[in-house]
């Protein structure tokens, strides 16, 4: 996997096969294009939290899909 876009589906196995550092790098690269004024440390924290959520989705943790759908509906 060379790039990340949350609007493009990937398999859970493909995502979970990446090591955490690569997951964070991919998500940071994606967000860096949209939030150029965000300090690097804040981007790293955001990306790390995003990885946690992506991993929970990929592992099928209960309530995560419903919560994500609710946030998307609310524009979160």
N, CA, C and O atoms as CSV, one atom per row, in Angstrom:
chain,resi,resn,atom,element,x,y,z
A,1,UNK,N,N,0.854,-1.175,0.000
A,1,UNK,CA,C,0.000,0.000,0.000
A,1,UNK,C,C,0.895,1.233,0.000
A,1,UNK,O,O,1.753,1.400,0.867
A,2,UNK,N,N,0.674,2.091,-0.995
A,2,UNK,CA,C,1.536,3.265,-1.136
A,2,UNK,C,C,0.897,4.560,-0.662
A,2,UNK,O,O,1.599,5.522,-0.351
A,3,UNK,N,N,-0.430,4.593,-0.606
A,3,UNK,CA,C,-1.096,5.792,-0.103
A,3,UNK,C,C,-2.386,5.408,0.593
A,3,UNK,O,O,-2.889,4.295,0.440
A,4,UNK,N,N,-2.908,6.345,1.356
A,4,UNK,CA,C,-4.104,6.126,2.158
A,4,UNK,C,C,-5.131,7.191,1.800
A,4,UNK,O,O,-4.803,8.370,1.665
A,5,UNK,N,N,-6.371,6.762,1.649
A,5,UNK,CA,C,-7.491,7.672,1.485
A,5,UNK,C,C,-8.671,7.021,2.193
A,5,UNK,O,O,-9.091,5.928,1.813
A,6,UNK,N,N,-9.213,7.680,3.222
A,6,UNK,CA,C,-10.297,7.056,3.983
A,6,UNK,C,C,-11.557,6.816,3.156
A,6,UNK,O,O,-12.437,6.066,3.577
A,7,UNK,N,N,-11.654,7.447,1.985
A,7,UNK,CA,C,-12.815,7.256,1.122
A,7,UNK,C,C,-12.679,6.045,0.206
A,7,UNK,O,O,-13.633,5.669,-0.475
A,8,UNK,N,N,-11.498,5.436,0.188
A,8,UNK,CA,C,-11.255,4.253,-0.634
A,8,UNK,C,C,-11.171,3.022,0.259
A,8,UNK,O,O,-10.424,3.002,1.238
A,9,UNK,N,N,-11.934,2.010,-0.084
A,9,UNK,CA,C,-11.955,0.787,0.720
A,9,UNK,C,C,-10.691,-0.041,0.510
A,9,UNK,O,O,-10.185,-0.168,-0.605
A,10,UNK,N,N,-10.203,-0.594,1.600
A,10,UNK,CA,C,-9.144,-1.601,1.564
A,10,UNK,C,C,-9.591,-2.726,2.487
A,10,UNK,O,O,-10.445,-2.526,3.350
A,11,UNK,N,N,-9.020,-3.891,2.307
A,11,UNK,CA,C,-9.419,-4.997,3.166
A,11,UNK,C,C,-8.796,-4.829,4.553
A,11,UNK,O,O,-7.746,-4.210,4.722
A,12,UNK,N,N,-9.477,-5.398,5.520
A,12,UNK,CA,C,-8.953,-5.362,6.891
A,12,UNK,C,C,-7.599,-6.049,6.950
A,12,UNK,O,O,-6.696,-5.591,7.651
A,13,UNK,N,N,-7.455,-7.147,6.217
A,13,UNK,CA,C,-6.185,-7.878,6.228
A,13,UNK,C,C,-5.057,-7.024,5.654
A,13,UNK,O,O,-3.942,-7.030,6.177
A,14,UNK,N,N,-5.349,-6.288,4.574
A,14,UNK,CA,C,-4.327,-5.429,3.974
A,14,UNK,C,C,-3.891,-4.339,4.953
A,14,UNK,O,O,-2.699,-4.066,5.096
A,15,UNK,N,N,-4.861,-3.719,5.624
A,15,UNK,CA,C,-4.543,-2.647,6.570
A,15,UNK,C,C,-3.764,-3.187,7.763
A,15,UNK,O,O,-2.745,-2.615,8.151
A,16,UNK,N,N,-4.236,-4.281,8.342
A,16,UNK,CA,C,-3.598,-4.829,9.535
A,16,UNK,C,C,-2.236,-5.456,9.238
A,16,UNK,O,O,-1.441,-5.658,10.156
A,17,UNK,N,N,-1.957,-5.765,7.980
A,17,UNK,CA,C,-0.651,-6.314,7.612
A,17,UNK,C,C,0.450,-5.251,7.671
A,17,UNK,O,O,1.632,-5.580,7.771
A,18,UNK,N,N,0.055,-3.977,7.607
A,18,UNK,CA,C,1.035,-2.885,7.699
A,18,UNK,C,C,1.475,-2.715,9.138
A,18,UNK,O,O,0.676,-2.906,10.055
A,19,UNK,N,N,2.741,-2.357,9.352
A,19,UNK,CA,C,3.129,-2.068,10.726
A,19,UNK,C,C,2.615,-0.678,11.105
A,19,UNK,O,O,2.308,0.145,10.242
A,20,UNK,N,N,2.532,-0.444,12.389
A,20,UNK,CA,C,1.927,0.788,12.896
A,20,UNK,C,C,2.629,2.044,12.384
A,20,UNK,O,O,1.971,3.040,12.083
A,21,UNK,N,N,3.939,2.007,12.284
A,21,UNK,CA,C,4.680,3.176,11.787
A,21,UNK,C,C,4.267,3.506,10.356
A,21,UNK,O,O,4.128,4.679,10.007
A,22,UNK,N,N,4.069,2.481,9.522
A,22,UNK,CA,C,3.642,2.699,8.140
A,22,UNK,C,C,2.219,3.235,8.101
A,22,UNK,O,O,1.914,4.119,7.300
A,23,UNK,N,N,1.346,2.714,8.953
A,23,UNK,CA,C,-0.026,3.212,9.018
A,23,UNK,C,C,-0.038,4.703,9.362
A,23,UNK,O,O,-0.732,5.489,8.717
A,24,UNK,N,N,0.729,5.085,10.374
A,24,UNK,CA,C,0.796,6.489,10.789
A,24,UNK,C,C,1.361,7.347,9.659
A,24,UNK,O,O,0.848,8.433,9.388
A,25,UNK,N,N,2.398,6.872,9.010
A,25,UNK,CA,C,3.003,7.614,7.900
A,25,UNK,C,C,1.988,7.851,6.775
A,25,UNK,O,O,1.874,8.966,6.266
A,26,UNK,N,N,1.258,6.811,6.392
A,26,UNK,CA,C,0.277,6.940,5.322
A,26,UNK,C,C,-0.820,7.944,5.679
A,26,UNK,O,O,-1.203,8.775,4.856
A,27,UNK,N,N,-1.313,7.857,6.898
A,27,UNK,CA,C,-2.379,8.767,7.324
A,27,UNK,C,C,-1.847,10.186,7.457
A,27,UNK,O,O,-2.533,11.134,7.075
A,28,UNK,N,N,-0.648,10.355,7.988
A,28,UNK,CA,C,-0.041,11.694,8.089
A,28,UNK,C,C,0.134,12.317,6.718
A,28,UNK,O,O,-0.164,13.496,6.525
A,29,UNK,N,N,0.615,11.533,5.765
A,29,UNK,CA,C,0.799,12.037,4.400
A,29,UNK,C,C,-0.530,12.489,3.804
A,29,UNK,O,O,-0.601,13.528,3.147
A,30,UNK,N,N,-1.583,11.704,4.035
A,30,UNK,CA,C,-2.903,12.065,3.518
A,30,UNK,C,C,-3.371,13.388,4.114
A,30,UNK,O,O,-3.802,14.281,3.385
A,31,UNK,N,N,-3.288,13.516,5.433
A,31,UNK,CA,C,-3.803,14.716,6.101
A,31,UNK,C,C,-2.913,15.939,5.901
A,31,UNK,O,O,-3.408,17.066,5.935
A,32,UNK,N,N,-1.632,15.747,5.696
A,32,UNK,CA,C,-0.711,16.875,5.536
A,32,UNK,C,C,-1.105,17.755,4.351
A,32,UNK,O,O,-0.855,18.960,4.362
A,33,UNK,N,N,-1.708,17.169,3.348
A,33,UNK,CA,C,-2.126,17.941,2.186
A,33,UNK,C,C,-3.295,18.869,2.496
A,33,UNK,O,O,-3.475,19.875,1.810
A,34,UNK,N,N,-4.087,18.554,3.508
A,34,UNK,CA,C,-5.281,19.327,3.823
A,34,UNK,C,C,-5.094,20.295,4.991
A,34,UNK,O,O,-5.818,21.285,5.103
A,35,UNK,N,N,-4.135,20.011,5.846
A,35,UNK,CA,C,-3.952,20.822,7.056
A,35,UNK,C,C,-2.514,21.345,7.123
A,35,UNK,O,O,-1.759,21.017,8.039
A,36,UNK,N,N,-2.164,22.146,6.154
A,36,UNK,CA,C,-0.793,22.639,6.046
A,36,UNK,C,C,-0.372,23.508,7.230
A,36,UNK,O,O,0.821,23.634,7.509
A,37,UNK,N,N,-1.338,24.110,7.930
A,37,UNK,CA,C,-1.007,24.977,9.056
A,37,UNK,C,C,-0.961,24.238,10.392
A,37,UNK,O,O,-0.701,24.856,11.425
A,38,UNK,N,N,-1.208,22.933,10.390
A,38,UNK,CA,C,-1.187,22.138,11.618
A,38,UNK,C,C,0.255,21.797,11.985
A,38,UNK,O,O,0.997,21.284,11.147
A,39,UNK,N,N,0.661,22.071,13.219
A,39,UNK,CA,C,2.030,21.723,13.631
A,39,UNK,C,C,2.287,20.217,13.487
A,39,UNK,O,O,1.370,19.404,13.603
A,40,UNK,N,N,3.546,19.864,13.232
A,40,UNK,CA,C,3.907,18.464,13.012
A,40,UNK,C,C,3.503,17.556,14.162
A,40,UNK,O,O,3.031,16.441,13.939
A,41,UNK,N,N,3.687,18.035,15.415
A,41,UNK,CA,C,3.339,17.177,16.547
A,41,UNK,C,C,1.826,16.956,16.636
A,41,UNK,O,O,1.383,15.870,17.011
A,42,UNK,N,N,1.042,17.964,16.299
A,42,UNK,CA,C,-0.415,17.802,16.309
A,42,UNK,C,C,-0.859,16.854,15.199
A,42,UNK,O,O,-1.779,16.058,15.387
A,43,UNK,N,N,-0.205,16.940,14.047
A,43,UNK,CA,C,-0.511,16.018,12.949
A,43,UNK,C,C,-0.180,14.585,13.341
A,43,UNK,O,O,-0.913,13.660,12.992
A,44,UNK,N,N,0.913,14.396,14.060
A,44,UNK,CA,C,1.304,13.057,14.507
A,44,UNK,C,C,0.282,12.498,15.505
A,44,UNK,O,O,-0.073,11.321,15.435
A,45,UNK,N,N,-0.185,13.326,16.420
A,45,UNK,CA,C,-1.193,12.878,17.391
A,45,UNK,C,C,-2.490,12.532,16.665
A,45,UNK,O,O,-3.087,11.486,16.920
A,46,UNK,N,N,-2.921,13.405,15.765
A,46,UNK,CA,C,-4.148,13.146,15.007
A,46,UNK,C,C,-4.019,11.843,14.225
A,46,UNK,O,O,-4.929,11.014,14.235
A,47,UNK,N,N,-2.897,11.668,13.555
A,47,UNK,CA,C,-2.683,10.475,12.744
A,47,UNK,C,C,-2.653,9.215,13.597
A,47,UNK,O,O,-3.166,8.173,13.188
A,48,UNK,N,N,-2.061,9.305,14.767
A,48,UNK,CA,C,-2.007,8.151,15.674
A,48,UNK,C,C,-3.401,7.746,16.138
A,48,UNK,O,O,-3.719,6.558,16.197
A,49,UNK,N,N,-4.230,8.729,16.467
A,49,UNK,CA,C,-5.605,8.435,16.879
A,49,UNK,C,C,-6.381,7.839,15.701
A,49,UNK,O,O,-7.169,6.908,15.869
A,50,UNK,N,N,-6.146,8.386,14.521
A,50,UNK,CA,C,-6.793,7.874,13.311
A,50,UNK,C,C,-6.415,6.401,13.087
A,50,UNK,O,O,-7.263,5.599,12.694
A,51,UNK,N,N,-5.164,6.051,13.331
A,51,UNK,CA,C,-4.709,4.660,13.199
A,51,UNK,C,C,-5.438,3.767,14.197
A,51,UNK,O,O,-5.843,2.655,13.856
A,52,UNK,N,N,-5.603,4.237,15.401
A,52,UNK,CA,C,-6.318,3.450,16.412
A,52,UNK,C,C,-7.729,3.131,15.925
A,52,UNK,O,O,-8.183,1.992,16.026
A,53,UNK,N,N,-8.415,4.135,15.399
A,53,UNK,CA,C,-9.783,3.931,14.910
A,53,UNK,C,C,-9.798,2.996,13.712
A,53,UNK,O,O,-10.626,2.087,13.644
A,54,UNK,N,N,-8.888,3.212,12.763
A,54,UNK,CA,C,-8.817,2.322,11.587
A,54,UNK,C,C,-8.556,0.874,12.017
A,54,UNK,O,O,-9.155,-0.052,11.471
A,55,UNK,N,N,-7.672,0.681,12.984
A,55,UNK,CA,C,-7.379,-0.667,13.466
A,55,UNK,C,C,-8.596,-1.291,14.140
A,55,UNK,O,O,-8.868,-2.478,13.958
A,56,UNK,N,N,-9.325,-0.500,14.916
A,56,UNK,CA,C,-10.530,-1.022,15.562
A,56,UNK,C,C,-11.584,-1.401,14.525
A,56,UNK,O,O,-12.264,-2.418,14.668
A,57,UNK,N,N,-11.718,-0.584,13.483
A,57,UNK,CA,C,-12.640,-0.919,12.399
A,57,UNK,C,C,-12.226,-2.227,11.732
A,57,UNK,O,O,-13.058,-3.104,11.499
A,58,UNK,N,N,-10.940,-2.350,11.429
A,58,UNK,CA,C,-10.427,-3.546,10.751
A,58,UNK,C,C,-10.587,-4.795,11.612
A,58,UNK,O,O,-10.781,-5.890,11.084
A,59,UNK,N,N,-10.508,-4.640,12.926
A,59,UNK,CA,C,-10.638,-5.785,13.838
A,59,UNK,C,C,-12.085,-6.065,14.215
A,59,UNK,O,O,-12.374,-7.045,14.902
A,60,UNK,N,N,-13.002,-5.198,13.761
A,60,UNK,CA,C,-14.416,-5.422,14.036
A,60,UNK,C,C,-14.819,-5.153,15.467
A,60,UNK,O,O,-15.729,-5.800,15.985
A,61,UNK,N,N,-14.157,-4.208,16.117
A,61,UNK,CA,C,-14.498,-3.861,17.498
A,61,UNK,C,C,-15.931,-3.326,17.531
A,61,UNK,O,O,-16.292,-2.463,16.730
A,62,UNK,N,N,-16.745,-3.836,18.455
A,62,UNK,CA,C,-18.143,-3.424,18.566
A,62,UNK,C,C,-18.279,-1.915,18.747
A,62,UNK,O,O,-17.447,-1.269,19.383
A,63,UNK,N,N,-19.331,-1.382,18.181
A,63,UNK,CA,C,-19.749,0.018,18.252
A,63,UNK,C,C,-18.916,0.977,17.403
A,63,UNK,O,O,-19.364,2.095,17.150
A,64,UNK,N,N,-17.753,0.594,16.966
A,64,UNK,CA,C,-16.941,1.501,16.168
A,64,UNK,C,C,-17.631,1.853,14.850
A,64,UNK,O,O,-17.722,3.037,14.527
A,65,UNK,N,N,-18.123,0.881,14.071
A,65,UNK,CA,C,-18.773,1.257,12.811
A,65,UNK,C,C,-19.957,2.209,13.007
A,65,UNK,O,O,-20.136,3.147,12.230
A,66,UNK,N,N,-20.762,1.966,14.041
A,66,UNK,CA,C,-21.907,2.843,14.301
A,66,UNK,C,C,-21.452,4.249,14.694
A,66,UNK,O,O,-22.047,5.242,14.276
A,67,UNK,N,N,-20.410,4.320,15.487
A,67,UNK,CA,C,-19.885,5.620,15.913
A,67,UNK,C,C,-19.328,6.390,14.732
A,67,UNK,O,O,-19.573,7.590,14.608
A,68,UNK,N,N,-18.582,5.722,13.863
A,68,UNK,CA,C,-18.028,6.375,12.675
A,68,UNK,C,C,-19.158,6.881,11.785
A,68,UNK,O,O,-19.108,8.013,11.305
A,69,UNK,N,N,-20.169,6.058,11.563
A,69,UNK,CA,C,-21.302,6.466,10.728
A,69,UNK,C,C,-21.993,7.694,11.322
A,69,UNK,O,O,-22.380,8.604,10.590
A,70,UNK,N,N,-22.147,7.720,12.635
A,70,UNK,CA,C,-22.774,8.857,13.305
A,70,UNK,C,C,-21.925,10.119,13.128
A,70,UNK,O,O,-22.461,11.189,12.838
A,71,UNK,N,N,-20.627,10.003,13.299
A,71,UNK,CA,C,-19.742,11.162,13.125
A,71,UNK,C,C,-19.787,11.680,11.695
A,71,UNK,O,O,-19.797,12.892,11.479
A,72,UNK,N,N,-19.814,10.797,10.733
A,72,UNK,CA,C,-19.887,11.213,9.332
A,72,UNK,C,C,-21.198,11.935,9.063
A,72,UNK,O,O,-21.212,12.957,8.377
A,73,UNK,N,N,-22.299,11.417,9.592
A,73,UNK,CA,C,-23.604,12.083,9.411
A,73,UNK,C,C,-23.598,13.477,10.024
A,73,UNK,O,O,-24.229,14.397,9.503
A,74,UNK,N,N,-22.879,13.627,11.136
A,74,UNK,CA,C,-22.827,14.914,11.833
A,74,UNK,C,C,-21.737,15.834,11.273
A,74,UNK,O,O,-21.584,16.973,11.715
A,75,UNK,N,N,-20.993,15.330,10.306
A,75,UNK,CA,C,-19.926,16.138,9.729
A,75,UNK,C,C,-18.660,16.140,10.544
A,75,UNK,O,O,-17.830,17.035,10.388
A,76,UNK,N,N,-18.483,15.134,11.435
A,76,UNK,CA,C,-17.344,15.076,12.324
A,76,UNK,C,C,-16.109,14.506,11.760
A,76,UNK,O,O,-15.095,14.422,12.453
